[in-house]
């Protein structure tokens, strides 16, 4: 599994008025130290991750391949730490030059101009001829997953009224399943790039999800998706829910905080987001019991399945207090409501829009650290996990090989090139390449030989 996160970027004036740097200049300042260190704006790191500057001046961090949810959440958080550090250094440089600006990085999905950027999840699955048919049975889950894992947003409607919604990403979806990613922006992208042995694997590329701030919400969306993929891989039948229009349904689900938005079904009838999520959770629990998986579930997975159920119940009952430290939309809604009570502001007040942005700001100007310290946001990873993930790749995937290769090549000043499946040592006498088709392999004699070559 892996997560790719694109970040919003801006340089706000510290004196009010026009930003002193445009987006491209801000991105150049953010990446200045990276470029001076010898890396490019598209680089693989020693922890196995990929650092990238995407089109439109959006910094992106793609985690290393991870086999556990805990590892994935830690490595996702490591990306935030990296960008926060880069922003802090950039702000020091701006201050030293007398530039009246401060760089902010937002882990959200929509900027003030309406430009969307995503949080993409990747899951390795077996290659099979009925792949599209099987993943299509998961569509109702993805359409309604926002009620348990959405980041929450203040949405200004065409009528000019601002409403609180489950998901910022919901309004940006224009297709259900497609091989396009930017033109039609589907919920599931089917472009066939497995980043592994193409005869064995496919990569399910999910682009429907919000960028989460709360660690338990990140963990839940991944764990719930992984659990349903277990059913799909085992040949089990998911609940037979066929939405008439998934794109219309995802928008309707986002706007109804009761979870009772009527979602039209193919052939007639309706369902609701709460009903869809409850049936999916029940299917997972029944399958895990029947296969004997439940007896050996790690404590973290038990917690996340429990959180899944509690989040569904909270939406159904309208009592969100029990999940307000774990699920982003509930945490943000509580934050917004507290501010409204104190200030008398209404949802359309610009101060609340700034509060929403501050919730997603990963720099030291953001709210996350203070909310975690105050117990307003719960963590999922243990102390120091993200810091360790910043320097060390997962030890049970090929990211270990890639990370160690990159670290050694940089330390010994060898020219090299890497991507998700290839390690290349660039020498005067020619390029030596090792192809890593197995994402699960963390040991390889060919890589050992390639790194030994650097010592000679």
C-alpha positions as CSV (number, residue, x, y, z in Angstrom):
1,X,0.0,0.0,0.0
2,X,1.0,3.6,-0.5
3,X,-0.3,7.1,-0.4
4,X,0.5,10.0,-2.7
5,X,-0.4,13.4,-1.3
6,X,-0.4,16.7,-3.2
7,X,-0.2,19.8,-1.0
8,X,-1.5,23.3,-1.5
9,X,1.2,26.0,-1.3
10,X,1.1,29.7,-0.8
11,X,3.3,32.6,0.4
12,X,1.1,34.9,2.5
13,X,2.2,38.5,3.1
14,X,3.1,39.2,6.7
15,X,2.1,42.9,6.1
16,X,-1.3,42.2,4.5
17,X,-2.2,42.6,0.9
18,X,-0.7,40.9,-2.2
19,X,1.5,37.8,-1.6
20,X,5.2,38.7,-2.2
21,X,5.8,35.5,-4.2
22,X,3.6,33.8,-6.8
23,X,3.1,30.0,-6.6
24,X,6.0,29.1,-8.9
25,X,8.4,31.4,-7.0
26,X,7.1,30.0,-3.7
27,X,7.7,26.4,-4.9
28,X,11.2,27.4,-6.0
29,X,12.0,28.8,-2.6
30,X,10.6,25.8,-0.9
31,X,12.7,23.4,-2.9
32,X,15.9,25.6,-2.9
33,X,17.7,23.6,-0.3
34,X,16.7,20.3,-2.0
35,X,18.2,21.4,-5.3
36,X,21.3,22.8,-3.6
37,X,21.8,19.4,-1.9
38,X,22.1,17.8,-5.4
39,X,18.6,16.4,-5.6
40,X,16.0,17.4,-8.2
41,X,12.4,18.3,-7.8
42,X,11.6,14.7,-8.6
43,X,13.7,12.6,-6.2
44,X,13.5,9.3,-4.3
45,X,14.7,9.6,-0.8
46,X,16.6,7.4,1.6
47,X,13.4,6.3,3.4
48,X,12.0,4.9,0.1
49,X,9.6,7.8,-0.6
50,X,9.4,10.0,-3.6
51,X,9.5,13.8,-3.3
52,X,8.1,15.6,-6.3
53,X,6.9,19.0,-7.5
54,X,3.8,18.4,-9.5
55,X,2.2,20.5,-12.2
56,X,0.7,23.7,-10.9
57,X,3.4,24.2,-8.2
58,X,1.9,21.5,-6.0
59,X,4.5,19.7,-3.8
60,X,3.8,16.0,-3.6
61,X,5.0,13.2,-1.3
62,X,4.5,9.6,-2.2
63,X,5.2,7.2,0.6
64,X,7.3,4.1,0.3
65,X,5.5,0.8,-0.2
66,X,4.1,-0.4,3.2
67,X,2.7,-3.7,4.3
68,X,0.9,-2.5,7.4
69,X,-1.5,0.4,8.1
70,X,0.7,1.5,11.0
71,X,3.7,1.8,8.7
72,X,1.7,3.6,6.1
73,X,0.3,6.2,8.5
74,X,3.8,6.8,9.9
75,X,5.3,7.3,6.5
76,X,2.5,9.6,5.4
77,X,3.1,11.7,8.5
78,X,6.9,11.7,7.7
79,X,6.0,13.5,4.5
80,X,4.3,16.2,6.5
81,X,7.4,16.5,8.7
82,X,9.6,16.8,5.7
83,X,7.5,19.6,4.1
84,X,7.2,21.4,7.5
85,X,10.9,21.4,7.8
86,X,11.4,22.7,4.2
87,X,8.9,25.5,4.9
88,X,10.6,26.5,8.1
89,X,14.0,26.8,6.4
90,X,12.4,28.7,3.5
91,X,10.7,31.1,5.8
92,X,14.1,31.7,7.6
93,X,15.6,32.6,4.2
94,X,12.8,34.9,3.3
95,X,13.1,36.7,6.7
96,X,16.9,37.0,6.2
97,X,16.3,38.7,2.8
98,X,13.7,41.0,4.2
99,X,10.9,39.4,2.1
100,X,7.6,40.1,4.0
101,X,6.1,36.7,3.4
102,X,5.5,33.4,5.1
103,X,5.1,30.0,3.3
104,X,2.2,27.8,4.2
105,X,1.6,24.2,3.1
106,X,-1.9,22.8,3.2
107,X,-2.8,19.1,3.3
108,X,-6.2,19.7,1.8
109,X,-7.8,19.3,-1.6
110,X,-8.9,22.6,-3.0
111,X,-7.4,26.1,-3.1
112,X,-9.1,29.5,-3.1
113,X,-9.2,29.6,-6.9
114,X,-11.1,26.3,-7.1
115,X,-8.1,24.2,-8.2
116,X,-8.2,20.6,-7.0
117,X,-5.3,18.4,-5.9
118,X,-5.5,15.0,-4.5
119,X,-4.7,12.3,-2.0
120,X,-4.2,9.1,-4.0
121,X,-4.2,5.7,-2.4
122,X,-2.5,2.7,-4.0
123,X,-3.3,-1.0,-3.2
124,X,-1.5,-3.9,-4.8
125,X,-4.0,-6.6,-6.0
126,X,-3.7,-9.8,-8.0
127,X,-4.0,-9.5,-11.7
128,X,-7.2,-11.1,-12.8
129,X,-9.5,-10.8,-15.9
130,X,-12.5,-9.7,-13.9
131,X,-10.6,-6.9,-12.2
132,X,-12.9,-4.1,-13.3
133,X,-16.0,-6.0,-12.5
134,X,-14.8,-6.8,-9.0
135,X,-13.6,-3.3,-8.1
136,X,-16.9,-1.9,-9.4
137,X,-18.6,-3.7,-6.5
138,X,-16.6,-1.4,-4.2
139,X,-17.9,1.8,-5.7
140,X,-20.8,2.3,-3.2
141,X,-18.2,2.0,-0.4
142,X,-16.0,4.7,-1.9
143,X,-18.9,7.0,-2.6
144,X,-20.0,6.8,1.0
145,X,-16.6,6.4,2.8
146,X,-16.6,10.1,3.3
147,X,-19.0,9.8,6.2
148,X,-16.5,7.9,8.2
149,X,-13.2,9.3,6.8
150,X,-14.0,12.7,5.2
151,X,-11.9,15.7,6.1
152,X,-14.9,18.0,6.3
153,X,-15.2,21.3,4.5
154,X,-17.0,24.6,4.4
155,X,-18.8,24.5,1.1
156,X,-20.2,27.6,-0.5
157,X,-23.1,26.6,-2.7
158,X,-24.4,28.2,-5.9
159,X,-27.0,29.9,-3.8
160,X,-24.3,31.7,-1.9
161,X,-25.0,29.8,1.3
162,X,-22.1,28.2,3.1
163,X,-22.7,24.7,4.5
164,X,-20.5,22.2,6.3
165,X,-20.0,19.0,4.3
166,X,-18.3,15.7,4.8
167,X,-15.8,16.0,2.0
168,X,-13.9,18.6,0.0
169,X,-13.1,16.0,-2.7
170,X,-16.6,14.9,-3.4
171,X,-17.4,17.9,-5.6
172,X,-14.3,17.2,-7.7
173,X,-15.3,13.7,-8.9
174,X,-16.6,13.5,-12.5
175,X,-16.5,9.8,-13.2
176,X,-16.7,6.5,-11.3
177,X,-14.1,4.3,-13.0
178,X,-11.8,5.4,-15.8
179,X,-8.2,5.3,-17.0
180,X,-8.0,9.1,-17.0
181,X,-6.9,10.9,-13.9
182,X,-7.1,14.6,-14.6
183,X,-9.5,15.0,-17.5
184,X,-12.5,13.1,-16.0
185,X,-11.1,12.7,-12.4
186,X,-12.6,9.2,-11.6
187,X,-13.0,7.7,-8.2
188,X,-10.9,4.7,-9.2
189,X,-8.3,5.1,-11.9
190,X,-7.7,2.0,-14.0
191,X,-4.5,3.0,-15.8
192,X,-2.5,-0.2,-15.8
193,X,0.8,0.7,-14.0
194,X,1.4,-2.0,-11.5
195,X,4.9,-0.9,-10.4
196,X,5.6,-4.6,-10.0
197,X,5.5,-7.8,-12.0
198,X,2.7,-7.1,-14.6
199,X,1.9,-10.8,-15.0
200,X,1.1,-11.1,-11.3
201,X,-0.1,-7.7,-10.1
202,X,-2.3,-4.7,-10.7
203,X,-2.3,-1.5,-8.7
204,X,-5.7,-0.2,-7.6
205,X,-5.4,3.6,-7.8
206,X,-8.0,5.3,-5.6
207,X,-8.3,9.1,-6.1
208,X,-11.6,9.7,-4.4
209,X,-10.4,10.3,-0.8
210,X,-9.8,13.5,1.1
211,X,-6.4,14.3,2.5
212,X,-6.7,13.5,6.2
213,X,-5.0,15.3,9.1
214,X,-6.1,13.1,12.0
215,X,-4.0,9.9,12.0
216,X,-6.9,7.6,13.0
217,X,-8.9,8.8,9.9
218,X,-6.0,8.1,7.6
219,X,-5.7,4.7,9.2
220,X,-9.4,4.0,9.0
221,X,-9.8,4.8,5.3
222,X,-6.9,2.5,4.4
223,X,-7.8,-0.3,6.8
224,X,-11.5,-0.4,5.7
225,X,-10.4,-0.4,2.0
226,X,-7.8,-3.1,2.6
227,X,-10.4,-5.2,4.5
228,X,-12.9,-5.0,1.5
229,X,-10.0,-6.0,-0.8
230,X,-9.4,-9.1,1.3
231,X,-13.0,-10.1,0.5
232,X,-12.5,-9.3,-3.2
233,X,-9.3,-11.3,-3.3
234,X,-10.9,-14.2,-1.4
235,X,-13.6,-14.4,-4.0
236,X,-16.3,-13.3,-1.6
237,X,-19.4,-11.4,-2.8
238,X,-19.7,-7.8,-1.5
239,X,-23.2,-6.4,-0.7
240,X,-25.1,-6.1,-4.0
241,X,-25.5,-2.3,-4.0
242,X,-25.6,-0.7,-7.5
243,X,-25.9,3.0,-7.5
244,X,-27.7,4.6,-10.4
245,X,-25.3,7.6,-10.5
246,X,-22.2,7.4,-8.3
247,X,-21.2,11.0,-9.2
248,X,-24.5,12.4,-8.2
249,X,-24.6,10.2,-5.1
250,X,-21.2,11.3,-3.8
251,X,-22.2,14.9,-3.9
252,X,-25.5,14.2,-2.2
253,X,-23.8,12.1,0.5
254,X,-21.3,14.9,1.2
255,X,-24.0,17.5,2.0
256,X,-26.2,15.5,4.3
257,X,-24.6,15.2,7.7
258,X,-27.3,12.9,8.9
259,X,-26.0,10.2,6.6
260,X,-29.6,9.7,5.3
261,X,-29.2,11.3,1.9
262,X,-31.3,9.1,-0.5
263,X,-29.0,7.5,-3.1
264,X,-30.9,6.1,-6.1
265,X,-30.2,2.5,-7.0
266,X,-30.1,0.9,-10.4
267,X,-33.5,-0.7,-11.1
268,X,-35.3,1.5,-8.6
269,X,-35.3,2.1,-4.9
270,X,-32.9,4.0,-2.7
271,X,-30.2,3.5,-0.1
272,X,-28.4,5.8,2.3
273,X,-24.7,6.4,3.1
274,X,-25.2,5.0,6.6
275,X,-26.8,1.9,5.3
276,X,-24.0,1.3,2.7
277,X,-21.3,1.7,5.2
278,X,-23.0,-0.5,7.8
279,X,-23.5,-3.3,5.3
280,X,-19.9,-3.1,4.1
281,X,-18.7,-3.3,7.7
282,X,-21.0,-6.2,8.5
283,X,-19.7,-8.0,5.4
284,X,-16.1,-7.6,6.5
285,X,-16.8,-8.8,10.1
286,X,-18.8,-11.8,8.8
287,X,-16.1,-12.8,6.3
288,X,-13.3,-12.4,8.9
289,X,-15.2,-14.5,11.3
290,X,-15.9,-17.2,8.7
291,X,-12.3,-17.4,7.5
292,X,-10.8,-17.3,11.0
293,X,-9.1,-14.0,10.5
294,X,-10.8,-12.3,13.4
295,X,-9.0,-14.4,16.0
296,X,-5.6,-13.1,14.9
297,X,-6.3,-9.5,14.2
298,X,-3.7,-7.0,15.5
299,X,-4.8,-4.6,18.2
300,X,-4.6,-1.7,15.7
301,X,-6.9,-3.4,13.3
302,X,-9.4,-4.2,16.0
303,X,-9.4,-0.6,17.0
304,X,-10.0,0.6,13.5
305,X,-12.9,-1.8,12.9
306,X,-14.4,-0.5,16.1
307,X,-13.8,3.1,15.0
308,X,-15.5,2.3,11.7
309,X,-18.6,1.1,13.5
310,X,-18.5,4.0,16.0
311,X,-18.2,6.5,13.1
312,X,-21.3,5.0,11.4
313,X,-23.2,5.1,14.6
314,X,-22.2,8.7,15.3
315,X,-23.5,9.9,11.9
316,X,-26.7,7.9,12.3
317,X,-27.4,9.3,15.8
318,X,-26.2,12.8,15.2
319,X,-24.0,12.6,18.3
320,X,-20.4,13.2,17.1
321,X,-18.7,13.7,20.4
322,X,-17.4,10.1,20.6
323,X,-15.4,10.4,17.3
324,X,-14.5,14.2,17.5
325,X,-10.8,13.4,18.3
326,X,-10.4,10.7,15.7
327,X,-12.3,11.6,12.5
328,X,-11.4,14.8,10.7
329,X,-14.8,16.1,9.7
330,X,-16.1,15.6,13.3
331,X,-13.0,17.3,14.8
332,X,-13.2,20.2,12.3
333,X,-17.0,20.6,12.9
334,X,-16.4,20.7,16.7
335,X,-13.7,23.3,16.1
336,X,-15.9,25.4,13.9
337,X,-18.9,25.2,16.3
338,X,-16.7,26.2,19.3
339,X,-15.4,29.3,17.3
340,X,-19.0,30.2,16.3
341,X,-20.2,30.1,19.9
342,X,-17.4,32.3,21.1
343,X,-17.4,34.8,18.2
344,X,-20.9,34.9,17.0
345,X,-19.6,34.1,13.5
346,X,-21.7,32.3,10.9
347,X,-20.4,29.6,8.5
348,X,-19.8,32.0,5.7
349,X,-17.5,34.2,7.9
350,X,-14.0,34.6,6.3
351,X,-12.5,33.9,9.8
352,X,-14.0,30.4,9.6
353,X,-12.4,29.9,6.2
354,X,-9.1,30.8,7.7
355,X,-9.7,28.4,10.6
356,X,-10.4,25.6,8.0
357,X,-7.1,26.4,6.3
358,X,-5.2,26.4,9.6
359,X,-6.5,23.0,10.4
360,X,-4.8,21.7,7.3
361,X,-1.6,23.8,7.5
362,X,1.3,21.4,8.2
363,X,3.8,24.2,9.0
364,X,4.2,25.5,12.5
365,X,1.4,28.0,11.9
366,X,-1.1,25.1,11.7
367,X,-3.4,23.8,14.4
368,X,-2.5,20.1,14.4
369,X,0.3,20.1,17.0
370,X,-1.7,22.2,19.5
371,X,-4.8,20.1,19.0
372,X,-2.9,16.9,19.6
373,X,-1.2,18.3,22.7
374,X,-4.6,19.4,24.0
375,X,-6.1,16.0,23.4
376,X,-8.4,17.4,20.6
377,X,-6.8,15.1,18.1
378,X,-5.8,11.5,18.8
379,X,-2.8,9.9,17.2
380,X,-2.6,6.4,15.8
381,X,1.2,5.9,15.5
382,X,3.4,5.6,18.6
383,X,5.9,8.3,19.8
384,X,8.7,8.9,17.3
385,X,7.2,6.7,14.6
386,X,7.0,9.5,12.0
387,X,10.5,10.7,12.8
388,X,11.8,7.1,12.3
389,X,9.9,6.8,9.1
390,X,11.5,10.1,7.9
391,X,14.9,8.4,7.9
392,X,14.2,4.7,7.6
393,X,12.3,2.8,4.9
394,X,9.9,0.0,5.8
395,X,12.0,-3.1,6.5
396,X,9.7,-5.6,4.9
397,X,9.2,-4.2,1.3
398,X,11.5,-3.4,-1.6
399,X,11.5,0.2,-0.3
400,X,14.3,-1.1,2.0
401,X,16.4,-1.9,-1.0
402,X,15.7,1.3,-2.7
403,X,16.3,3.5,0.3
404,X,19.6,1.8,1.2
405,X,20.7,2.1,-2.4
406,X,19.9,5.8,-2.5
407,X,21.5,6.5,0.9
408,X,24.7,4.8,-0.1
409,X,25.0,6.3,-3.5
410,X,24.5,9.8,-2.1
411,X,27.0,9.2,0.7
412,X,29.6,8.0,-1.6
413,X,28.7,10.5,-4.3
414,X,27.9,8.0,-7.1
415,X,25.6,9.0,-9.9
416,X,22.4,7.0,-9.9
417,X,18.8,6.9,-11.1
418,X,15.9,5.1,-9.4
419,X,12.2,4.7,-9.8
420,X,9.6,2.4,-8.2
421,X,11.0,-0.7,-9.8
422,X,14.5,0.1,-11.1
423,X,17.9,0.9,-9.4
424,X,20.6,2.2,-11.8
425,X,24.2,2.9,-11.0
426,X,25.6,5.2,-13.6
427,X,29.3,4.6,-14.3
428,X,31.8,5.6,-16.9
429,X,31.8,2.1,-18.3
430,X,28.1,1.9,-18.5
431,X,24.9,1.7,-16.5
432,X,24.2,-1.2,-14.2
433,X,20.5,-1.8,-13.6
434,X,18.6,-4.0,-11.2
435,X,14.9,-4.5,-11.8
436,X,12.8,-5.1,-8.6
437,X,9.5,-6.6,-9.7
438,X,8.5,-8.0,-6.3
439,X,7.3,-5.3,-4.0
440,X,7.4,-7.7,-1.1
441,X,11.1,-8.5,-1.4
442,X,13.4,-6.7,1.1
443,X,16.5,-8.7,0.3
444,X,18.2,-9.2,-3.1
445,X,21.7,-10.4,-3.9
446,X,21.8,-8.3,-7.1
447,X,21.3,-5.1,-5.0
448,X,23.9,-6.2,-2.6
449,X,26.3,-6.7,-5.5
450,X,25.4,-3.3,-6.9
451,X,26.1,-1.6,-3.6
452,X,29.3,-3.5,-3.2
453,X,30.4,-2.1,-6.5
454,X,30.4,1.4,-4.9
455,X,33.0,0.3,-2.4
456,X,35.6,-0.7,-5.0
